[in-house]
């Protein structure tokens, strides 16, 4: 069975890069060799693999990659650290109109 991997690299400048591949060892080596001069990681080498998750379905891998690319650095770091409580907390909606905060908003308006 072929697997697809969503991965996070920590760059030398401490930034995080998210990608997807079917061959994680080859892809990390390509990042470190600077195979693609236009790539984000090219000027931020060396890179270190700090997280990966495998998927049997390539579409699920692509969707997960797109999802975590939009995450804040703190949320990505919680995933890397496997701090799922913090990840859940960072995922909660903080809008005043969110149902969790409705009673607080009503108190403020009164």
C-alpha positions as MATLAB code, in Angstrom:
seq = 'XXXXXXXXXXXXXXXXXXXXXXXXXXXXXXXXXXXXXXXXXXXXXXXXXXXXXXXXXXXXXXXXXXXXXXXXXXXXXXXXXXXXXXXXXXXXXXXXXXXXXXXXXXXXXX';
ca = [
       0.000    0.000    0.000;
       1.297    3.436   -0.920;
       1.276    6.181    1.700;
       1.214    9.940    1.436;
       2.763   12.136    4.084;
       1.964   15.577    5.391;
       5.081   16.924    7.031;
       6.395   19.941    8.893;
      10.000   21.073    8.632;
      11.754   23.453   10.998;
      14.045   25.705    8.970;
      17.368   27.153   10.132;
      15.618   30.531   10.702;
      13.146   28.709   13.006;
      10.257   29.114   10.549;
       7.997   26.141    9.832;
       7.284   24.707    6.399;
       4.339   22.393    5.653;
       4.340   20.025    2.680;
       2.932   16.791    1.288;
       4.780   13.956   -0.463;
       4.625   10.266   -1.282;
       8.293    9.737   -0.350;
       9.180   11.585    2.839;
      12.862   10.571    3.011;
      13.502   11.672   -0.571;
      11.596   14.928   -0.120;
      13.416   15.964    3.076;
      16.715   15.190    1.334;
      15.633   17.357   -1.630;
      14.824   20.233    0.728;
      18.247   19.933    2.377;
      20.083   19.637   -0.943;
      18.317   22.747   -2.268;
      16.990   20.916   -5.313;
      14.449   23.657   -6.072;
      16.031   27.154   -5.929;
      12.603   28.827   -5.922;
      11.379   26.796   -2.924;
      10.691   28.457    0.435;
      13.225   26.237    2.179;
      16.088   26.827   -0.280;
      17.517   29.832    1.565;
      16.513   28.425    4.974;
      18.594   25.247    4.969;
      19.291   22.979    6.673;
      15.807   21.842    7.583;
      14.742   19.319   10.190;
      11.707   17.043    9.959;
       9.716   17.746   13.135;
       6.330   16.182   12.304;
       4.711   13.880    9.805;
       1.462   12.006    9.467;
       0.764    9.311    6.904;
      -2.394    8.841    4.861;
      -3.507    6.025    2.582;
      -5.711    8.423    0.579;
      -3.819   11.170   -1.283;
      -6.864   13.454   -1.211;
      -6.998   13.287    2.593;
      -3.299   14.143    2.751;
      -3.752   17.149    0.460;
      -6.743   18.393    2.459;
      -4.849   18.066    5.753;
      -1.849   19.894    4.289;
      -4.076   22.769    3.117;
      -5.720   22.895    6.529;
      -2.553   23.093    8.622;
      -0.858   25.543    6.238;
      -3.487   28.046    7.413;
      -2.816   27.400   11.100;
      -0.949   29.783   13.344;
       2.597   28.968   14.370;
       1.375   28.232   17.913;
      -1.157   25.735   16.623;
       1.439   24.006   14.398;
       3.822   23.850   17.363;
       1.111   22.237   19.519;
       0.689   19.587   16.811;
       4.460   19.026   16.648;
       4.584   18.726   20.451;
       1.549   16.397   20.454;
      -0.056   18.791   22.920;
      -3.618   17.988   21.913;
      -5.207   19.905   24.800;
      -3.463   23.088   23.678;
      -4.288   22.304   20.056;
      -7.966   22.031   20.940;
      -7.832   25.266   22.946;
      -6.157   27.100   20.049;
      -8.804   25.730   17.688;
     -11.754   27.180   19.589;
     -13.586   30.108   18.101;
     -12.929   33.326   20.014;
     -15.556   35.522   18.382;
     -17.835   37.342   20.811;
     -20.806   36.005   18.851;
     -19.746   32.383   19.330;
     -22.338   30.398   21.315;
     -19.812   29.753   24.081;
     -19.603   33.484   24.786;
     -23.238   34.527   24.142;
     -24.091   35.038   27.817;
     -20.980   37.231   28.233;
     -22.040   39.381   25.273;
     -25.536   39.793   26.685;
     -24.073   40.890   30.038;
     -21.941   43.497   28.298;
     -24.874   44.864   26.289;
     -27.089   45.311   29.372;
];
